[in-house]
Amino acid sequence: MDQAAGSTQDARSLPVCYRHPDRETGVRCTRCERPICPECMVSASVGFQCPDCVRTGSGTGHAPAASQPRTMAGGTVTADPRLLTKILIGVNLAVFLVQMAVGDSFTNRFELIGQAYTHFLPGVQGVAEGQYYRLLTAMFLHGGYAHILFNMLSLWWIGGPLEAALGRARYLTLYFVSGLAGSALTYLIAEPNVASLGASGAIFGLFGATGVLMRRLNYDLRPLFALLVINLIITFTPGFNIAWEAHIGGLVAGVVTGYAMVHAPREKRALVQYGTCALVLAASLVLVLVRTAQLG
């Protein structure tokens, strides 16, 4: 890593402390968003503040109205940075309990099928028959106790820190964009009569975005890569009956969307971030339309 200062600052992957230009940092003041190094960090009720903002706000009891606490991706800092992750886990568990209580008739109605006859529903079913909701509902279904346990543990370990780094709106958008991209690729490639279900597409998207975030912060990527490789080996191992298309689709969408989330320029941050999400969704829609035309 280049440790020179001054003329090489533009080549740095991280910003430098505004008070100490020779020190890289991934932390920003929660009031003014200027980068600050450990020496300049002043602990606050949420995150850290720089010395200037502490002096400006001293005696007022609150930050200036124009300065709101923000995550590094521009999201709002919240008291519970894992709230949406908890809600997503709760929704997945609740749907799984319904699956266990109602049985296969419920799963057949909402799992991802391209075009097929099912045991519990009359006529031909599937996305090609206009049941586009299956692209979304399949993301909350699971095929057994081991399936949901592994996915929910992964969602907690990966999703919680990512939600804290991105903020709630961006995190939730990333989750659904990745999950829908995984469903779209599965619909395009998999046999139309083979059912697919699970949150894995969305979770692989979180994996991809986490890798982008860790690279942005100059963290050691080897533990994440090791975990990802293990997951991919399991994905492609014969006998596990895993929809690898959902994993790959979600992973690619997560990397693309995650890159936009953490690298967007501040002056056009929301436009770049949500514009990229819209483009990924548009690409997924094209895949869906192409496959529907093939099966029509």
Short mmCIF file of the C-alpha atoms (twelve columns), coordinates in Angstrom:
data_MODEL
# 
_entry.id   MODEL 
# 
loop_
_atom_site.group_PDB 
_atom_site.id 
_atom_site.type_symbol 
_atom_site.label_atom_id 
_atom_site.label_alt_id 
_atom_site.label_comp_id 
_atom_site.label_asym_id 
_atom_site.label_seq_id 
_atom_site.Cartn_x 
_atom_site.Cartn_y 
_atom_site.Cartn_z 
_atom_site.pdbx_PDB_model_num 
ATOM 1   C CA . MET A 1   0.000   0.000   0.000   1 
ATOM 2   C CA . ASP A 2   1.290   3.475   -0.892  1 
ATOM 3   C CA . GLN A 3   1.875   5.405   2.317   1 
ATOM 4   C CA . ALA A 4   2.984   8.694   0.746   1 
ATOM 5   C CA . ALA A 5   0.978   11.851  1.425   1 
ATOM 6   C CA . GLY A 6   0.202   14.992  -0.548  1 
ATOM 7   C CA . SER A 7   0.623   14.283  -4.271  1 
ATOM 8   C CA . THR A 8   -0.538  10.673  -3.970  1 
ATOM 9   C CA . GLN A 9   -3.757  11.455  -2.122  1 
ATOM 10  C CA . ASP A 10  -5.855  10.978  -5.278  1 
ATOM 11  C CA . ALA A 11  -4.614  7.394   -5.548  1 
ATOM 12  C CA . ARG A 12  -5.832  6.453   -2.086  1 
ATOM 13  C CA . SER A 13  -8.789  4.159   -1.799  1 
ATOM 14  C CA . LEU A 14  -9.837  5.840   1.455   1 
ATOM 15  C CA . PRO A 15  -10.269 9.510   2.359   1 
ATOM 16  C CA . VAL A 16  -7.856  11.176  4.761   1 
ATOM 17  C CA . CYS A 17  -8.607  12.900  8.040   1 
ATOM 18  C CA . TYR A 18  -9.427  16.558  7.422   1 
ATOM 19  C CA . ARG A 19  -7.186  17.553  10.365  1 
ATOM 20  C CA . HIS A 20  -4.393  15.056  9.641   1 
ATOM 21  C CA . PRO A 21  -3.932  14.663  5.858   1 
ATOM 22  C CA . ASP A 22  -1.365  11.865  6.308   1 
ATOM 23  C CA . ARG A 23  -3.887  9.499   7.950   1 
ATOM 24  C CA . GLU A 24  -6.406  7.399   6.013   1 
ATOM 25  C CA . THR A 25  -9.733  6.667   7.671   1 
ATOM 26  C CA . GLY A 26  -13.068 5.039   6.929   1 
ATOM 27  C CA . VAL A 27  -14.921 6.921   9.676   1 
ATOM 28  C CA . ARG A 28  -16.796 10.187  9.175   1 
ATOM 29  C CA . CYS A 29  -18.206 12.713  11.606  1 
ATOM 30  C CA . THR A 30  -21.912 12.007  12.125  1 
ATOM 31  C CA . ARG A 31  -22.674 15.739  11.905  1 
ATOM 32  C CA . CYS A 32  -20.630 17.182  9.035   1 
ATOM 33  C CA . GLU A 33  -19.565 13.870  7.390   1 
ATOM 34  C CA . ARG A 34  -15.915 14.933  7.177   1 
ATOM 35  C CA . PRO A 35  -13.444 12.036  7.522   1 
ATOM 36  C CA . ILE A 36  -11.807 11.801  10.944  1 
ATOM 37  C CA . CYS A 37  -8.982  9.634   12.285  1 
ATOM 38  C CA . PRO A 38  -9.020  7.906   15.697  1 
ATOM 39  C CA . GLU A 39  -7.239  10.841  17.347  1 
ATOM 40  C CA . CYS A 40  -9.983  13.229  16.222  1 
ATOM 41  C CA . MET A 41  -12.950 10.994  17.060  1 
ATOM 42  C CA . VAL A 42  -15.125 12.264  19.892  1 
ATOM 43  C CA . SER A 43  -17.585 9.642   21.081  1 
ATOM 44  C CA . ALA A 44  -21.229 10.706  20.742  1 
ATOM 45  C CA . SER A 45  -24.569 9.062   21.505  1 
ATOM 46  C CA . VAL A 46  -24.551 7.767   17.903  1 
ATOM 47  C CA . GLY A 47  -21.190 7.300   16.203  1 
ATOM 48  C CA . PHE A 48  -18.360 9.816   16.431  1 
ATOM 49  C CA . GLN A 49  -18.074 13.568  15.939  1 
ATOM 50  C CA . CYS A 50  -15.157 15.731  14.937  1 
ATOM 51  C CA . PRO A 51  -13.696 18.322  17.358  1 
ATOM 52  C CA . ASP A 52  -15.107 21.255  15.366  1 
ATOM 53  C CA . CYS A 53  -18.676 19.951  15.523  1 
ATOM 54  C CA . VAL A 54  -18.320 19.200  19.223  1 
ATOM 55  C CA . ARG A 55  -17.275 22.802  19.841  1 
ATOM 56  C CA . THR A 56  -20.051 24.160  17.601  1 
ATOM 57  C CA . GLY A 57  -22.705 22.078  19.297  1 
ATOM 58  C CA . SER A 58  -21.464 22.499  22.872  1 
ATOM 59  C CA . GLY A 59  -24.112 23.928  25.154  1 
ATOM 60  C CA . THR A 60  -26.883 23.573  22.551  1 
ATOM 61  C CA . GLY A 61  -27.753 19.973  23.314  1 
ATOM 62  C CA . HIS A 62  -28.175 19.106  19.624  1 
ATOM 63  C CA . ALA A 63  -26.437 19.217  16.275  1 
ATOM 64  C CA . PRO A 64  -27.008 22.046  13.792  1 
ATOM 65  C CA . ALA A 65  -30.235 21.553  11.863  1 
ATOM 66  C CA . ALA A 66  -28.420 21.198  8.534   1 
ATOM 67  C CA . SER A 67  -26.190 18.376  9.778   1 
ATOM 68  C CA . GLN A 68  -27.880 15.014  10.253  1 
ATOM 69  C CA . PRO A 69  -26.040 11.839  11.244  1 
ATOM 70  C CA . ARG A 70  -25.339 9.765   8.125   1 
ATOM 71  C CA . THR A 71  -23.828 6.393   7.337   1 
ATOM 72  C CA . MET A 72  -20.926 6.194   4.904   1 
ATOM 73  C CA . ALA A 73  -23.440 5.451   2.106   1 
ATOM 74  C CA . GLY A 74  -25.580 8.465   2.975   1 
ATOM 75  C CA . GLY A 75  -28.264 6.677   4.982   1 
ATOM 76  C CA . THR A 76  -29.679 7.946   8.240   1 
ATOM 77  C CA . VAL A 77  -27.975 6.690   11.402  1 
ATOM 78  C CA . THR A 78  -30.550 4.984   13.628  1 
ATOM 79  C CA . ALA A 79  -30.653 3.848   17.234  1 
ATOM 80  C CA . ASP A 80  -31.083 0.200   16.186  1 
ATOM 81  C CA . PRO A 81  -28.914 -0.375  13.098  1 
ATOM 82  C CA . ARG A 82  -30.063 -4.018  12.760  1 
ATOM 83  C CA . LEU A 83  -33.816 -3.431  12.916  1 
ATOM 84  C CA . LEU A 84  -34.595 -4.374  9.304   1 
ATOM 85  C CA . THR A 85  -32.407 -7.467  9.527   1 
ATOM 86  C CA . LYS A 86  -34.404 -8.580  12.557  1 
ATOM 87  C CA . ILE A 87  -37.669 -7.898  10.722  1 
ATOM 88  C CA . LEU A 88  -36.542 -9.826  7.635   1 
ATOM 89  C CA . ILE A 89  -35.539 -12.782 9.791   1 
ATOM 90  C CA . GLY A 90  -38.882 -12.582 11.586  1 
ATOM 91  C CA . VAL A 91  -40.831 -12.530 8.310   1 
ATOM 92  C CA . ASN A 92  -38.894 -15.518 6.951   1 
ATOM 93  C CA . LEU A 93  -39.486 -17.475 10.154  1 
ATOM 94  C CA . ALA A 94  -43.185 -16.588 10.204  1 
ATOM 95  C CA . VAL A 95  -43.644 -17.721 6.597   1 
ATOM 96  C CA . PHE A 96  -41.761 -20.939 7.358   1 
ATOM 97  C CA . LEU A 97  -44.118 -21.655 10.278  1 
ATOM 98  C CA . VAL A 98  -47.059 -21.187 7.916   1 
ATOM 99  C CA . GLN A 99  -45.411 -23.625 5.498   1 
ATOM 100 C CA . MET A 100 -45.057 -26.188 8.262   1 
ATOM 101 C CA . ALA A 101 -48.640 -25.666 9.451   1 
ATOM 102 C CA . VAL A 102 -50.438 -25.575 6.088   1 
ATOM 103 C CA . GLY A 103 -48.228 -27.970 4.158   1 
ATOM 104 C CA . ASP A 104 -47.186 -28.324 0.534   1 
ATOM 105 C CA . SER A 105 -50.325 -26.675 -0.835  1 
ATOM 106 C CA . PHE A 106 -49.125 -23.320 0.524   1 
ATOM 107 C CA . THR A 107 -45.592 -23.793 -0.779  1 
ATOM 108 C CA . ASN A 108 -46.816 -24.846 -4.230  1 
ATOM 109 C CA . ARG A 109 -48.849 -21.684 -4.511  1 
ATOM 110 C CA . PHE A 110 -45.943 -19.301 -3.870  1 
ATOM 111 C CA . GLU A 111 -42.675 -21.045 -4.854  1 
ATOM 112 C CA . LEU A 112 -40.861 -20.099 -8.053  1 
ATOM 113 C CA . ILE A 113 -42.045 -22.247 -10.977 1 
ATOM 114 C CA . GLY A 114 -41.604 -21.292 -14.599 1 
ATOM 115 C CA . GLN A 115 -44.420 -23.335 -16.080 1 
ATOM 116 C CA . ALA A 116 -45.712 -26.644 -14.716 1 
ATOM 117 C CA . TYR A 117 -48.589 -28.681 -13.367 1 
ATOM 118 C CA . THR A 118 -48.627 -28.948 -9.574  1 
ATOM 119 C CA . HIS A 119 -50.158 -31.467 -7.183  1 
ATOM 120 C CA . PHE A 120 -52.468 -29.057 -5.355  1 
ATOM 121 C CA . LEU A 121 -53.528 -26.470 -7.948  1 
ATOM 122 C CA . PRO A 122 -55.619 -26.926 -11.103 1 
ATOM 123 C CA . GLY A 123 -54.185 -26.231 -14.543 1 
ATOM 124 C CA . VAL A 124 -50.746 -25.000 -15.526 1 
ATOM 125 C CA . GLN A 125 -49.050 -22.806 -12.934 1 
ATOM 126 C CA . GLY A 126 -45.986 -20.570 -13.002 1 
ATOM 127 C CA . VAL A 127 -44.498 -17.199 -13.849 1 
ATOM 128 C CA . ALA A 128 -45.037 -17.814 -17.560 1 
ATOM 129 C CA . GLU A 129 -48.765 -18.026 -16.808 1 
ATOM 130 C CA . GLY A 130 -48.778 -14.498 -15.405 1 
ATOM 131 C CA . GLN A 131 -47.978 -15.398 -11.788 1 
ATOM 132 C CA . TYR A 132 -45.135 -12.888 -11.515 1 
ATOM 133 C CA . TYR A 133 -45.613 -12.618 -7.772  1 
ATOM 134 C CA . ARG A 134 -43.741 -15.936 -7.483  1 
ATOM 135 C CA . LEU A 135 -40.487 -14.103 -8.263  1 
ATOM 136 C CA . LEU A 136 -40.939 -12.256 -4.950  1 
ATOM 137 C CA . THR A 137 -42.781 -14.713 -2.720  1 
ATOM 138 C CA . ALA A 138 -40.260 -17.496 -3.371  1 
ATOM 139 C CA . MET A 139 -37.672 -15.349 -1.577  1 
ATOM 140 C CA . PHE A 140 -39.460 -15.980 1.734   1 
ATOM 141 C CA . LEU A 141 -40.023 -19.736 1.439   1 
ATOM 142 C CA . HIS A 142 -37.666 -22.497 2.587   1 
ATOM 143 C CA . GLY A 143 -37.387 -26.203 1.991   1 
ATOM 144 C CA . GLY A 144 -36.653 -27.428 5.501   1 
ATOM 145 C CA . TYR A 145 -35.177 -26.703 8.909   1 
ATOM 146 C CA . ALA A 146 -31.541 -26.854 7.776   1 
ATOM 147 C CA . HIS A 147 -32.304 -24.574 4.823   1 
ATOM 148 C CA . ILE A 148 -33.876 -21.788 6.856   1 
ATOM 149 C CA . LEU A 149 -31.393 -22.139 9.739   1 
ATOM 150 C CA . PHE A 150 -28.402 -21.685 7.455   1 
ATOM 151 C CA . ASN A 151 -29.995 -18.781 5.584   1 
ATOM 152 C CA . MET A 152 -31.102 -16.915 8.701   1 
ATOM 153 C CA . LEU A 153 -27.700 -17.284 10.366  1 
ATOM 154 C CA . SER A 154 -26.084 -15.925 7.204   1 
ATOM 155 C CA . LEU A 155 -28.591 -13.065 7.089   1 
ATOM 156 C CA . TRP A 156 -27.802 -12.125 10.692  1 
ATOM 157 C CA . TRP A 157 -24.016 -12.313 10.305  1 
ATOM 158 C CA . ILE A 158 -23.844 -10.526 6.953   1 
ATOM 159 C CA . GLY A 159 -26.970 -8.396  6.965   1 
ATOM 160 C CA . GLY A 160 -26.630 -6.703  10.347  1 
ATOM 161 C CA . PRO A 161 -23.271 -4.974  9.749   1 
ATOM 162 C CA . LEU A 162 -24.252 -4.121  6.180   1 
ATOM 163 C CA . GLU A 163 -27.494 -2.485  7.324   1 
ATOM 164 C CA . ALA A 164 -25.505 -0.372  9.788   1 
ATOM 165 C CA . ALA A 165 -23.105 0.711   7.029   1 
ATOM 166 C CA . LEU A 166 -25.707 1.505   4.353   1 
ATOM 167 C CA . GLY A 167 -28.736 2.669   6.295   1 
ATOM 168 C CA . ARG A 168 -32.185 1.115   6.243   1 
ATOM 169 C CA . ALA A 169 -33.571 2.310   2.898   1 
ATOM 170 C CA . ARG A 170 -30.457 1.404   0.914   1 
ATOM 171 C CA . TYR A 171 -30.076 -1.923  2.693   1 
ATOM 172 C CA . LEU A 172 -33.668 -2.957  2.061   1 
ATOM 173 C CA . THR A 173 -33.398 -1.901  -1.590  1 
ATOM 174 C CA . LEU A 174 -30.222 -3.944  -1.990  1 
ATOM 175 C CA . TYR A 175 -31.886 -6.979  -0.422  1 
ATOM 176 C CA . PHE A 176 -34.899 -6.983  -2.729  1 
ATOM 177 C CA . VAL A 177 -32.972 -6.037  -5.878  1 
ATOM 178 C CA . SER A 178 -30.556 -8.937  -5.294  1 
ATOM 179 C CA . GLY A 179 -33.331 -11.381 -4.478  1 
ATOM 180 C CA . LEU A 180 -35.365 -10.454 -7.553  1 
ATOM 181 C CA . ALA A 181 -32.287 -10.652 -9.776  1 
ATOM 182 C CA . GLY A 182 -31.641 -14.156 -8.457  1 
ATOM 183 C CA . SER A 183 -35.253 -15.135 -9.148  1 
ATOM 184 C CA . ALA A 184 -35.089 -13.683 -12.662 1 
ATOM 185 C CA . LEU A 185 -31.934 -15.619 -13.565 1 
ATOM 186 C CA . THR A 186 -33.431 -18.796 -12.126 1 
ATOM 187 C CA . TYR A 187 -36.583 -18.305 -14.178 1 
ATOM 188 C CA . LEU A 188 -34.493 -17.733 -17.314 1 
ATOM 189 C CA . ILE A 189 -32.137 -20.720 -17.004 1 
ATOM 190 C CA . ALA A 190 -33.718 -23.404 -14.814 1 
ATOM 191 C CA . GLU A 191 -36.119 -26.007 -16.155 1 
ATOM 192 C CA . PRO A 192 -39.621 -24.498 -16.039 1 
ATOM 193 C CA . ASN A 193 -41.067 -27.439 -14.078 1 
ATOM 194 C CA . VAL A 194 -38.401 -27.354 -11.358 1 
ATOM 195 C CA . ALA A 195 -39.436 -25.376 -8.281  1 
ATOM 196 C CA . SER A 196 -37.071 -22.951 -6.551  1 
ATOM 197 C CA . LEU A 197 -37.395 -21.217 -3.186  1 
ATOM 198 C CA . GLY A 198 -35.300 -19.550 -0.492  1 
ATOM 199 C CA . ALA A 199 -33.709 -16.278 0.578   1 
ATOM 200 C CA . SER A 200 -30.322 -17.336 -0.774  1 
ATOM 201 C CA . GLY A 201 -30.398 -15.009 -3.789  1 
ATOM 202 C CA . ALA A 202 -30.882 -11.966 -1.589  1 
ATOM 203 C CA . ILE A 203 -28.295 -13.196 0.919   1 
ATOM 204 C CA . PHE A 204 -25.709 -13.774 -1.804  1 
ATOM 205 C CA . GLY A 205 -26.388 -10.198 -2.853  1 
ATOM 206 C CA . LEU A 206 -25.507 -9.103  0.664   1 
ATOM 207 C CA . PHE A 207 -22.322 -11.169 0.390   1 
ATOM 208 C CA . GLY A 208 -21.381 -9.314  -2.785  1 
ATOM 209 C CA . ALA A 209 -22.114 -5.878  -1.343  1 
ATOM 210 C CA . THR A 210 -20.188 -6.730  1.835   1 
ATOM 211 C CA . GLY A 211 -17.148 -7.609  -0.264  1 
ATOM 212 C CA . VAL A 212 -17.354 -4.242  -2.030  1 
ATOM 213 C CA . LEU A 213 -17.712 -2.449  1.309   1 
ATOM 214 C CA . MET A 214 -14.773 -4.295  2.880   1 
ATOM 215 C CA . ARG A 215 -12.624 -3.509  -0.154  1 
ATOM 216 C CA . ARG A 216 -13.605 0.146   0.160   1 
ATOM 217 C CA . LEU A 217 -12.503 0.161   3.806   1 
ATOM 218 C CA . ASN A 218 -9.296  -1.771  3.085   1 
ATOM 219 C CA . TYR A 219 -10.374 -4.667  5.312   1 
ATOM 220 C CA . ASP A 220 -8.926  -8.150  4.920   1 
ATOM 221 C CA . LEU A 221 -11.166 -9.885  2.377   1 
ATOM 222 C CA . ARG A 222 -9.796  -13.388 2.898   1 
ATOM 223 C CA . PRO A 223 -12.324 -14.490 5.566   1 
ATOM 224 C CA . LEU A 224 -15.225 -13.324 3.387   1 
ATOM 225 C CA . PHE A 225 -13.769 -14.975 0.291   1 
ATOM 226 C CA . ALA A 226 -13.274 -18.220 2.190   1 
ATOM 227 C CA . LEU A 227 -16.902 -18.192 3.335   1 
ATOM 228 C CA . LEU A 228 -18.091 -17.324 -0.168  1 
ATOM 229 C CA . VAL A 229 -16.016 -20.095 -1.757  1 
ATOM 230 C CA . ILE A 230 -17.414 -22.639 0.706   1 
ATOM 231 C CA . ASN A 231 -20.941 -21.516 -0.169  1 
ATOM 232 C CA . LEU A 232 -20.250 -21.722 -3.892  1 
ATOM 233 C CA . ILE A 233 -18.760 -25.207 -3.540  1 
ATOM 234 C CA . ILE A 234 -21.906 -26.322 -1.732  1 
ATOM 235 C CA . THR A 235 -24.014 -24.567 -4.368  1 
ATOM 236 C CA . PHE A 236 -22.478 -26.551 -7.241  1 
ATOM 237 C CA . THR A 237 -22.096 -29.881 -5.434  1 
ATOM 238 C CA . PRO A 238 -24.369 -32.529 -6.995  1 
ATOM 239 C CA . GLY A 239 -27.027 -33.902 -4.687  1 
ATOM 240 C CA . PHE A 240 -27.813 -30.703 -2.783  1 
ATOM 241 C CA . ASN A 241 -30.494 -29.611 -5.279  1 
ATOM 242 C CA . ILE A 242 -29.555 -25.942 -4.891  1 
ATOM 243 C CA . ALA A 243 -30.705 -23.325 -7.398  1 
ATOM 244 C CA . TRP A 244 -27.261 -22.030 -8.313  1 
ATOM 245 C CA . GLU A 245 -28.864 -19.538 -10.689 1 
ATOM 246 C CA . ALA A 246 -30.388 -17.627 -7.765  1 
ATOM 247 C CA . HIS A 247 -27.040 -17.526 -5.978  1 
ATOM 248 C CA . ILE A 248 -25.133 -16.223 -8.995  1 
ATOM 249 C CA . GLY A 249 -27.839 -13.747 -9.981  1 
ATOM 250 C CA . GLY A 250 -28.046 -12.379 -6.462  1 
ATOM 251 C CA . LEU A 251 -24.270 -12.193 -6.100  1 
ATOM 252 C CA . VAL A 252 -23.785 -10.244 -9.327  1 
ATOM 253 C CA . ALA A 253 -26.628 -7.873  -8.507  1 
ATOM 254 C CA . GLY A 254 -25.223 -7.363  -4.999  1 
ATOM 255 C CA . VAL A 255 -21.762 -6.492  -6.289  1 
ATOM 256 C CA . VAL A 256 -23.097 -4.007  -8.856  1 
ATOM 257 C CA . THR A 257 -25.588 -2.404  -6.476  1 
ATOM 258 C CA . GLY A 258 -23.162 -2.450  -3.549  1 
ATOM 259 C CA . TYR A 259 -20.498 -0.702  -5.625  1 
ATOM 260 C CA . ALA A 260 -22.946 2.086   -6.415  1 
ATOM 261 C CA . MET A 261 -23.941 2.340   -2.759  1 
ATOM 262 C CA . VAL A 262 -20.435 2.858   -1.355  1 
ATOM 263 C CA . HIS A 263 -18.680 4.597   -4.259  1 
ATOM 264 C CA . ALA A 264 -21.330 7.076   -5.428  1 
ATOM 265 C CA . PRO A 265 -20.113 10.700  -5.335  1 
ATOM 266 C CA . ARG A 266 -21.712 12.597  -2.480  1 
ATOM 267 C CA . GLU A 267 -23.183 15.357  -4.642  1 
ATOM 268 C CA . LYS A 268 -25.110 12.790  -6.763  1 
ATOM 269 C CA . ARG A 269 -25.269 9.968   -4.241  1 
ATOM 270 C CA . ALA A 270 -28.988 9.176   -4.233  1 
ATOM 271 C CA . LEU A 271 -29.263 9.470   -8.022  1 
ATOM 272 C CA . VAL A 272 -26.370 7.073   -8.648  1 
ATOM 273 C CA . GLN A 273 -27.410 4.614   -5.943  1 
ATOM 274 C CA . TYR A 274 -31.088 4.293   -6.782  1 
ATOM 275 C CA . GLY A 275 -30.460 4.754   -10.498 1 
ATOM 276 C CA . THR A 276 -28.186 1.703   -10.423 1 
ATOM 277 C CA . CYS A 277 -30.845 -0.253  -8.532  1 
ATOM 278 C CA . ALA A 278 -33.375 0.705   -11.203 1 
ATOM 279 C CA . LEU A 279 -31.034 -0.473  -13.953 1 
ATOM 280 C CA . VAL A 280 -30.479 -3.830  -12.240 1 
ATOM 281 C CA . LEU A 281 -34.238 -4.250  -11.832 1 
ATOM 282 C CA . ALA A 282 -34.733 -3.310  -15.486 1 
ATOM 283 C CA . ALA A 283 -32.187 -5.952  -16.533 1 
ATOM 284 C CA . SER A 284 -34.014 -8.505  -14.380 1 
ATOM 285 C CA . LEU A 285 -37.307 -7.547  -16.020 1 
ATOM 286 C CA . VAL A 286 -35.781 -8.098  -19.448 1 
ATOM 287 C CA . LEU A 287 -34.727 -11.622 -18.397 1 
ATOM 288 C CA . VAL A 288 -38.245 -12.329 -17.200 1 
ATOM 289 C CA . LEU A 289 -39.844 -11.048 -20.407 1 
ATOM 290 C CA . VAL A 290 -37.432 -13.053 -22.577 1 
ATOM 291 C CA . ARG A 291 -38.180 -16.274 -20.709 1 
ATOM 292 C CA . THR A 292 -41.929 -15.655 -20.739 1 
ATOM 293 C CA . ALA A 293 -41.782 -15.192 -24.503 1 
ATOM 294 C CA . GLN A 294 -39.851 -18.468 -24.836 1 
ATOM 295 C CA . LEU A 295 -42.416 -20.390 -22.808 1 
ATOM 296 C CA . GLY A 296 -45.456 -18.670 -24.291 1 
# 
